[in-house]
Amino acid sequence: MHQGRILVVEDDRPSAEVLEAYLQREGYVTQQASDGVEALEQYARWQPDLVLLDLMLPGLRGSEVMRAIRHRANTPLIMVSAVNKETERIDALLYGADDYVVKPYHPGEVVARVHAVLRRSRERGHQQQAARLRHKGIVLDQQAAQAYVEAADGQLTPLELTRTEHNLLSRLLLAPGKVFARAELLAACQPDSDALERVVDAHVYNLRRKLEQAGVAGVLVTVRGIGYRLGNAS
């Protein structure tokens, strides 16, 4: 199993080949581009896990390539340059680079930096994934306190929920399929309230209506005499 896909953007072919050999020895799969236009074409076609990007390239400069990539995604990117000016390093990091390597370098150092940047990126990805609850097209970002409906192409449409509806949906999403009693849902969505349990019905009604308007029907199921659960969307 390979460690990841690395796009090496370098107009000095011998340097690029040495770097690729070191990366491949560590289990990475590599592709090479020798100018900025080719780099963007390879990026769009291959969707690498990390880009090693030379600053001084024919045609588009590395900084322009980086800006174009950042408009599309947050793919980890390490800038490589013979320019060892503090201002250049700071600008590269401010405008989207995850690291900055100065030439001449030892290929082993670059590989170590690739390891480190990918590790940090994957840790962030795991944290973000853990912070998002998903079920049948519903996505709840707990950190941002925002719910979405996810289309087949991955596009997220925000749901406008009240705080109570958000808390209610969050509780249901923590255990899809589990039947929650009204008292349990009331404690979760209005912990300081002394309202009657039946008030949950009104909040569920509003939440169900908003989900259906967003295209997710049949996912919020009433369990007669008990409460509610999340089921399969129709």
N, C-alpha and C positions, 0 to 999 in steps of 0.2 A: 504493500500500500504506500503510495507516494505521499510526501509531506505537504505538497501544495504545488501550484503552478506559478512560476515566476516569469514575468516578461522583462527581458534585459534590453534596455534601449541604450545603445552605445554605437557611435559611428566608427570607433576604432575596433575593427573586427577581431584582431588578435587578442585584445584585452577582453572583448566580449566572450570569445571562445574559452579563454582561461577561466573566466568567472563562471561560465556555464558548466565547465568541467567540475569545478569545486561544488557548485550547487547540485549537480546531478549525482555526485559522489555521496552527498548527504540525503539523497532520496527525493530531490525536487525535480519536477518536470519543467523544462524551460523552452521559451521561444525567444527569438531575437528580432529586433528592429533596429535599423541603422539611421533613421531620421524621424522627425516629428510626425509627419503625415503617416508614414508606415506604422509608427507606434500607435496612433489612434485607431487605425484600421485593425491592427492586431488586437488591440484592447477590446474593440467592439466585437470582433469575431470570436476571440478566445476567452474573454472574461477571466483574466488571471486573478490569483489570490493576492499577489503583491507585484508592484512595478518598481524595478530598479532603473532610475531615469537620469541620464546624463544631462547636465545643464546646458552645455554648449553643443547644439545639434545643427546640422544643415537644415535650412527651411525654417520650420517652427522651432523656437527655443524650447528647452526643457520646461521653463516656467509657463509657457503658453500651453504646452501639452498637459502639465499638471492642472492648470485652471480648467481646461476642457474636461479632464477626467473628474475633477471635483464637482463640475456641474452635473455629472451623471451619477456619481456614487462616491462612497467613502472608502474605496479600495486602498489598503495600506500602500504607502509610496515612500521610497527612500531616494532622495536626491543625491547624485554623485557629481562632483565637480572638482576641477583643478583650482577653482577660485576659493582661496582660504581667507576671505574677508568676513569679519564678524557681521557686517550689515547684510551680506548675501545669505549667510547661514540663518540669521534671524528672520529675514524676509521669507526664505523658503519654508521655515517652520511655521511662521505666522499664516502663510497663504496655503497651507495644506500638506506639507511634507511631514512624515512621521519621524524621519531621521535625516541626517546630512553626513555624507562621507566625503572626505577630502582626498583627492589624488595627490601623489601616488599612494596606493593602499595595498595591504596584503589581502588577497582574496579570502583568506580564512576569516579576517576581521569582518568583511562584508557579509559572509555567510552567518557569522555570529549575530550580526545586527539584524539580518533577515529573520533568524530564529526568534530574537527578542521582540521585534515588531509584530510578527505573526502571533506570537504567544499573547502579547498584550491585546491585539485585535480580537483574538478568539475568546479571551477572557471577558472582554467588553461585550462580545456577541452573546456569550452564555448568560451574562448578567442581564442584558436587555431581554433575552428570550425568557428568562425566569420572571422578569417583571411584567411580562405580557401573558395574559390568560386568553386561551382560544377555545372556541367550540362552534363547529358548524357555521363558519362564516362570521362569527362574532369575535371581535378582538378587544380586549380591555387592557389598556396601558395603565398599570397601577401607579407608576411614577408620575406620569403626566395627568392622571385622573381623567382620562379621556377614553371613551368607547368608540369603536368603529365597526362598520360592516365591510368585510373583505370580499371583493369580486374575484372571479375566476382568474383574472390576470394579475392578482395581487394588489390591485389598487384599493386603498382604504378610504371609505366615506365616513366622516365623523357623524356620530349620533349625539344629538343635543339632549342630554339627560339631566334631571335634577340630581341634587346630592343624594337624596333618598333612593332614587332609581339606580344611581351608580352603585351605591352600597348594596342594594338588593341584587343587582346583576353580578357584582363581585362575589357575593356569598354563594350564589348559584354556580358560578363558573369554577369555584374552588373544588367542587365535587359534582361534575356533570352526571346526571342519572340518579343521583341521590334525592330522595324525597325529603323536603324540608317542611316541618310544621310551621304554621303561621306564627306561632310564638317565637320560634327560632329565627325566622326571617325578620320579624319585628325587632328583636334584640340586635340583629346585625345591621339593619338599615336605620333604626331610630333608637340607639342604645339608651338615650336619656328620656325617652318618651314614656308616658303612662297611658298612651292611646290604646283603644281596644284592638284585639288581634285582627278584626275584620278590616281595619284600615289598610292592611297589607293587600287586600283584594283590589282596592282602588289603585294602589301603586303598581301592582302587577298588571292591571288592565291598561294603565298608561304606558308601561314599559312594553307590553306586548304590541300595543298599537304602533308605537314608534319603530319597533323591530319590523313589523309587517309593512309599514310604509317604506322602510329601507330595503324591502325585498326578502326578509327572513321570516317566513311564516311557519307556524306549528312547532317552534322550538321551545316555547314556554308552556309547559303542560300542567293542567290542573289535575290534582289527585284528589278526588272527591272525599270529603270528610277529614282530610289531613292537611294538605297544603299544595306545594308546587315542586316541580323539578324541571331540569333541562332535558329535552329529548332530541330527536332528530328533526332537523328542519325539512319542510316539504318543498 
